[in-house]
Amino acid sequence: MPIYKTTGKRDGLRKYLVRVNFMDESGGAKQVTRTAYGLEAARDLERALYTEVKEKKENPTTRKTVQQLFEEYIAVKQYETRKTTYASRLSKYVHYIKDTLGEVRIDRLTASVLQGWKLGVEKTGLLCSTKKEIYSLLRAILNCAVKMEYITKNPLFRIGNFRDVMSIKPDASYYTPEEFERFIGVARSSAQNCETNKNTYVEWNYYVFFAIAYYTGLRIGEILALKWGDISGEYLSVRRSMSIYNEETPPKNRSSMRTLQIPKPLMVILNEQKRRHKELMSGVDGLRVCGGTDVVTRVVLAKRNRTYAEVAGVKRIRIHDFRHSHASLLASEGINIQEVARRLGHAKVEMTWNTYSHLYPKEEEKAIAVLNRVGCSVHDSYTI
């Protein structure tokens, strides 16, 4: 019987335990237990619990699949996120979630189902940071289901996130100052030859781009969106970025909006580029530093990057690695990690430290020398 007497009274009414047994959608035995005082109240509660269980079974929202839920989630996110972020989430879902979980109903996402999905992602060999991004996406999708009251809690929390256990991060590729000088020398010669033989300044855009990347550590989109109005005296301000769709967007985050002092070698390069633009038209503040009225494409940049490296006889690094080259040079010279993080526009110093800490000069001998001095004047006869 689902109604049981138990010890205890309230207002003269006996205490009852009301228990309803039922089978969930996956065939598992479940039960709900509540307390009531008085037999009539217990019977009313029993009927209410049966109704609640029945309605829950018949609720069509619990029958939604992960695919249907994702479509609701992404329809909202396309208006709340940058295009690049939207495209990244869509790609991660299609490649790492859809095939395994897309047709699974959200009320049937058991721990074993999710653990199976997680194991499949583990086998892809992706970096742990990427696997964590995929986990975060699925977590956000299921949090949406909780918010919409399709399910009561997020089942993904039962299995936990991916863990980076005893893995070694690959060192970021970067140019040493000597390698960069060889690379940028080829870029400059190429621009000069193009100007002389073809009477066009277009090749200078790529030379200037790579110089800015190395001397400032700006992101690709930040450089492409940079305008002459963003440069005042010896300072450069990051105010916008250029998406992969060649659309101006706000910088990546709040810390990305920063002002940097320009080193002298880059200042010479920028002054030369500005002179070229002034020869073509007046009122250059609204022109892009790399491209003028046009937008330098990433595809062409990648081709120039490959060509310049081959001619210079240096290893080819990704364009993003010019940013690493900037940070690596500063880190190897012992520049304060907070300043390196500020120049890169990192939201957290930890991000910078995790990437570049191994490049900082070893301080162990200096630390021991300081400790050795403590007390030695008192204990002159101290020996080891």
Sequence and secondary structure as in RCSB ss.txt:
>XXXX:A:sequence
MPIYKTTGKRDGLRKYLVRVNFMDESGGAKQVTRTAYGLEAARDLERALYTEVKEKKENPTTRKTVQQLFEEYIA
VKQYETRKTTYASRLSKYVHYIKDTLGEVRIDRLTASVLQGWKLGVEKTGLLCSTKKEIYSLLRAILNCAVKMEY
ITKNPLFRIGNFRDVMSIKPDASYYTPEEFERFIGVARSSAQNCETNKNTYVEWNYYVFFAIAYYTGLRIGEILA
LKWGDISGEYLSVRRSMSIYNEETPPKNRSSMRTLQIPKPLMVILNEQKRRHKELMSGVDGLRVCGGTDVVTRVV
LAKRNRTYAEVAGVKRIRIHDFRHSHASLLASEGINIQEVARRLGHAKVEMTWNTYSHLYPKEEEKAIAVLNRVG
CSVHDSYTI
>XXXX:A:secstr
  EEEEEEEETTEEEEEEEEEEE TTS EEEEEEEEESHHHHHHHHHHHHHHHHHHHH GGGG BHHHHHHHHHH
HHTTTS HHHHHHHHHHHHHHTHHHHTTSBGGG  HHHHHHHHHHHHTTT  HHHHHHHHHHHHHHHHHHHHTTS
SSS GGGGT      S          HHHHHHHHHHHHHHHHHHHHHH   TTHHHHHHHHHHHHH   HHHHHH
 BGGGEETTEEE   EE TTS EE  SSGGG  EEE  HHHHHHHHHHHHHHHHH S  TTSBTTTBTS   HHH
HHHHHHHHHHHHT     TTHHHHHHHHHHHHTT  HHHHHHHHT S HHHHHHHHGGGS   HHHHHHHHHHTT
TTT TT   
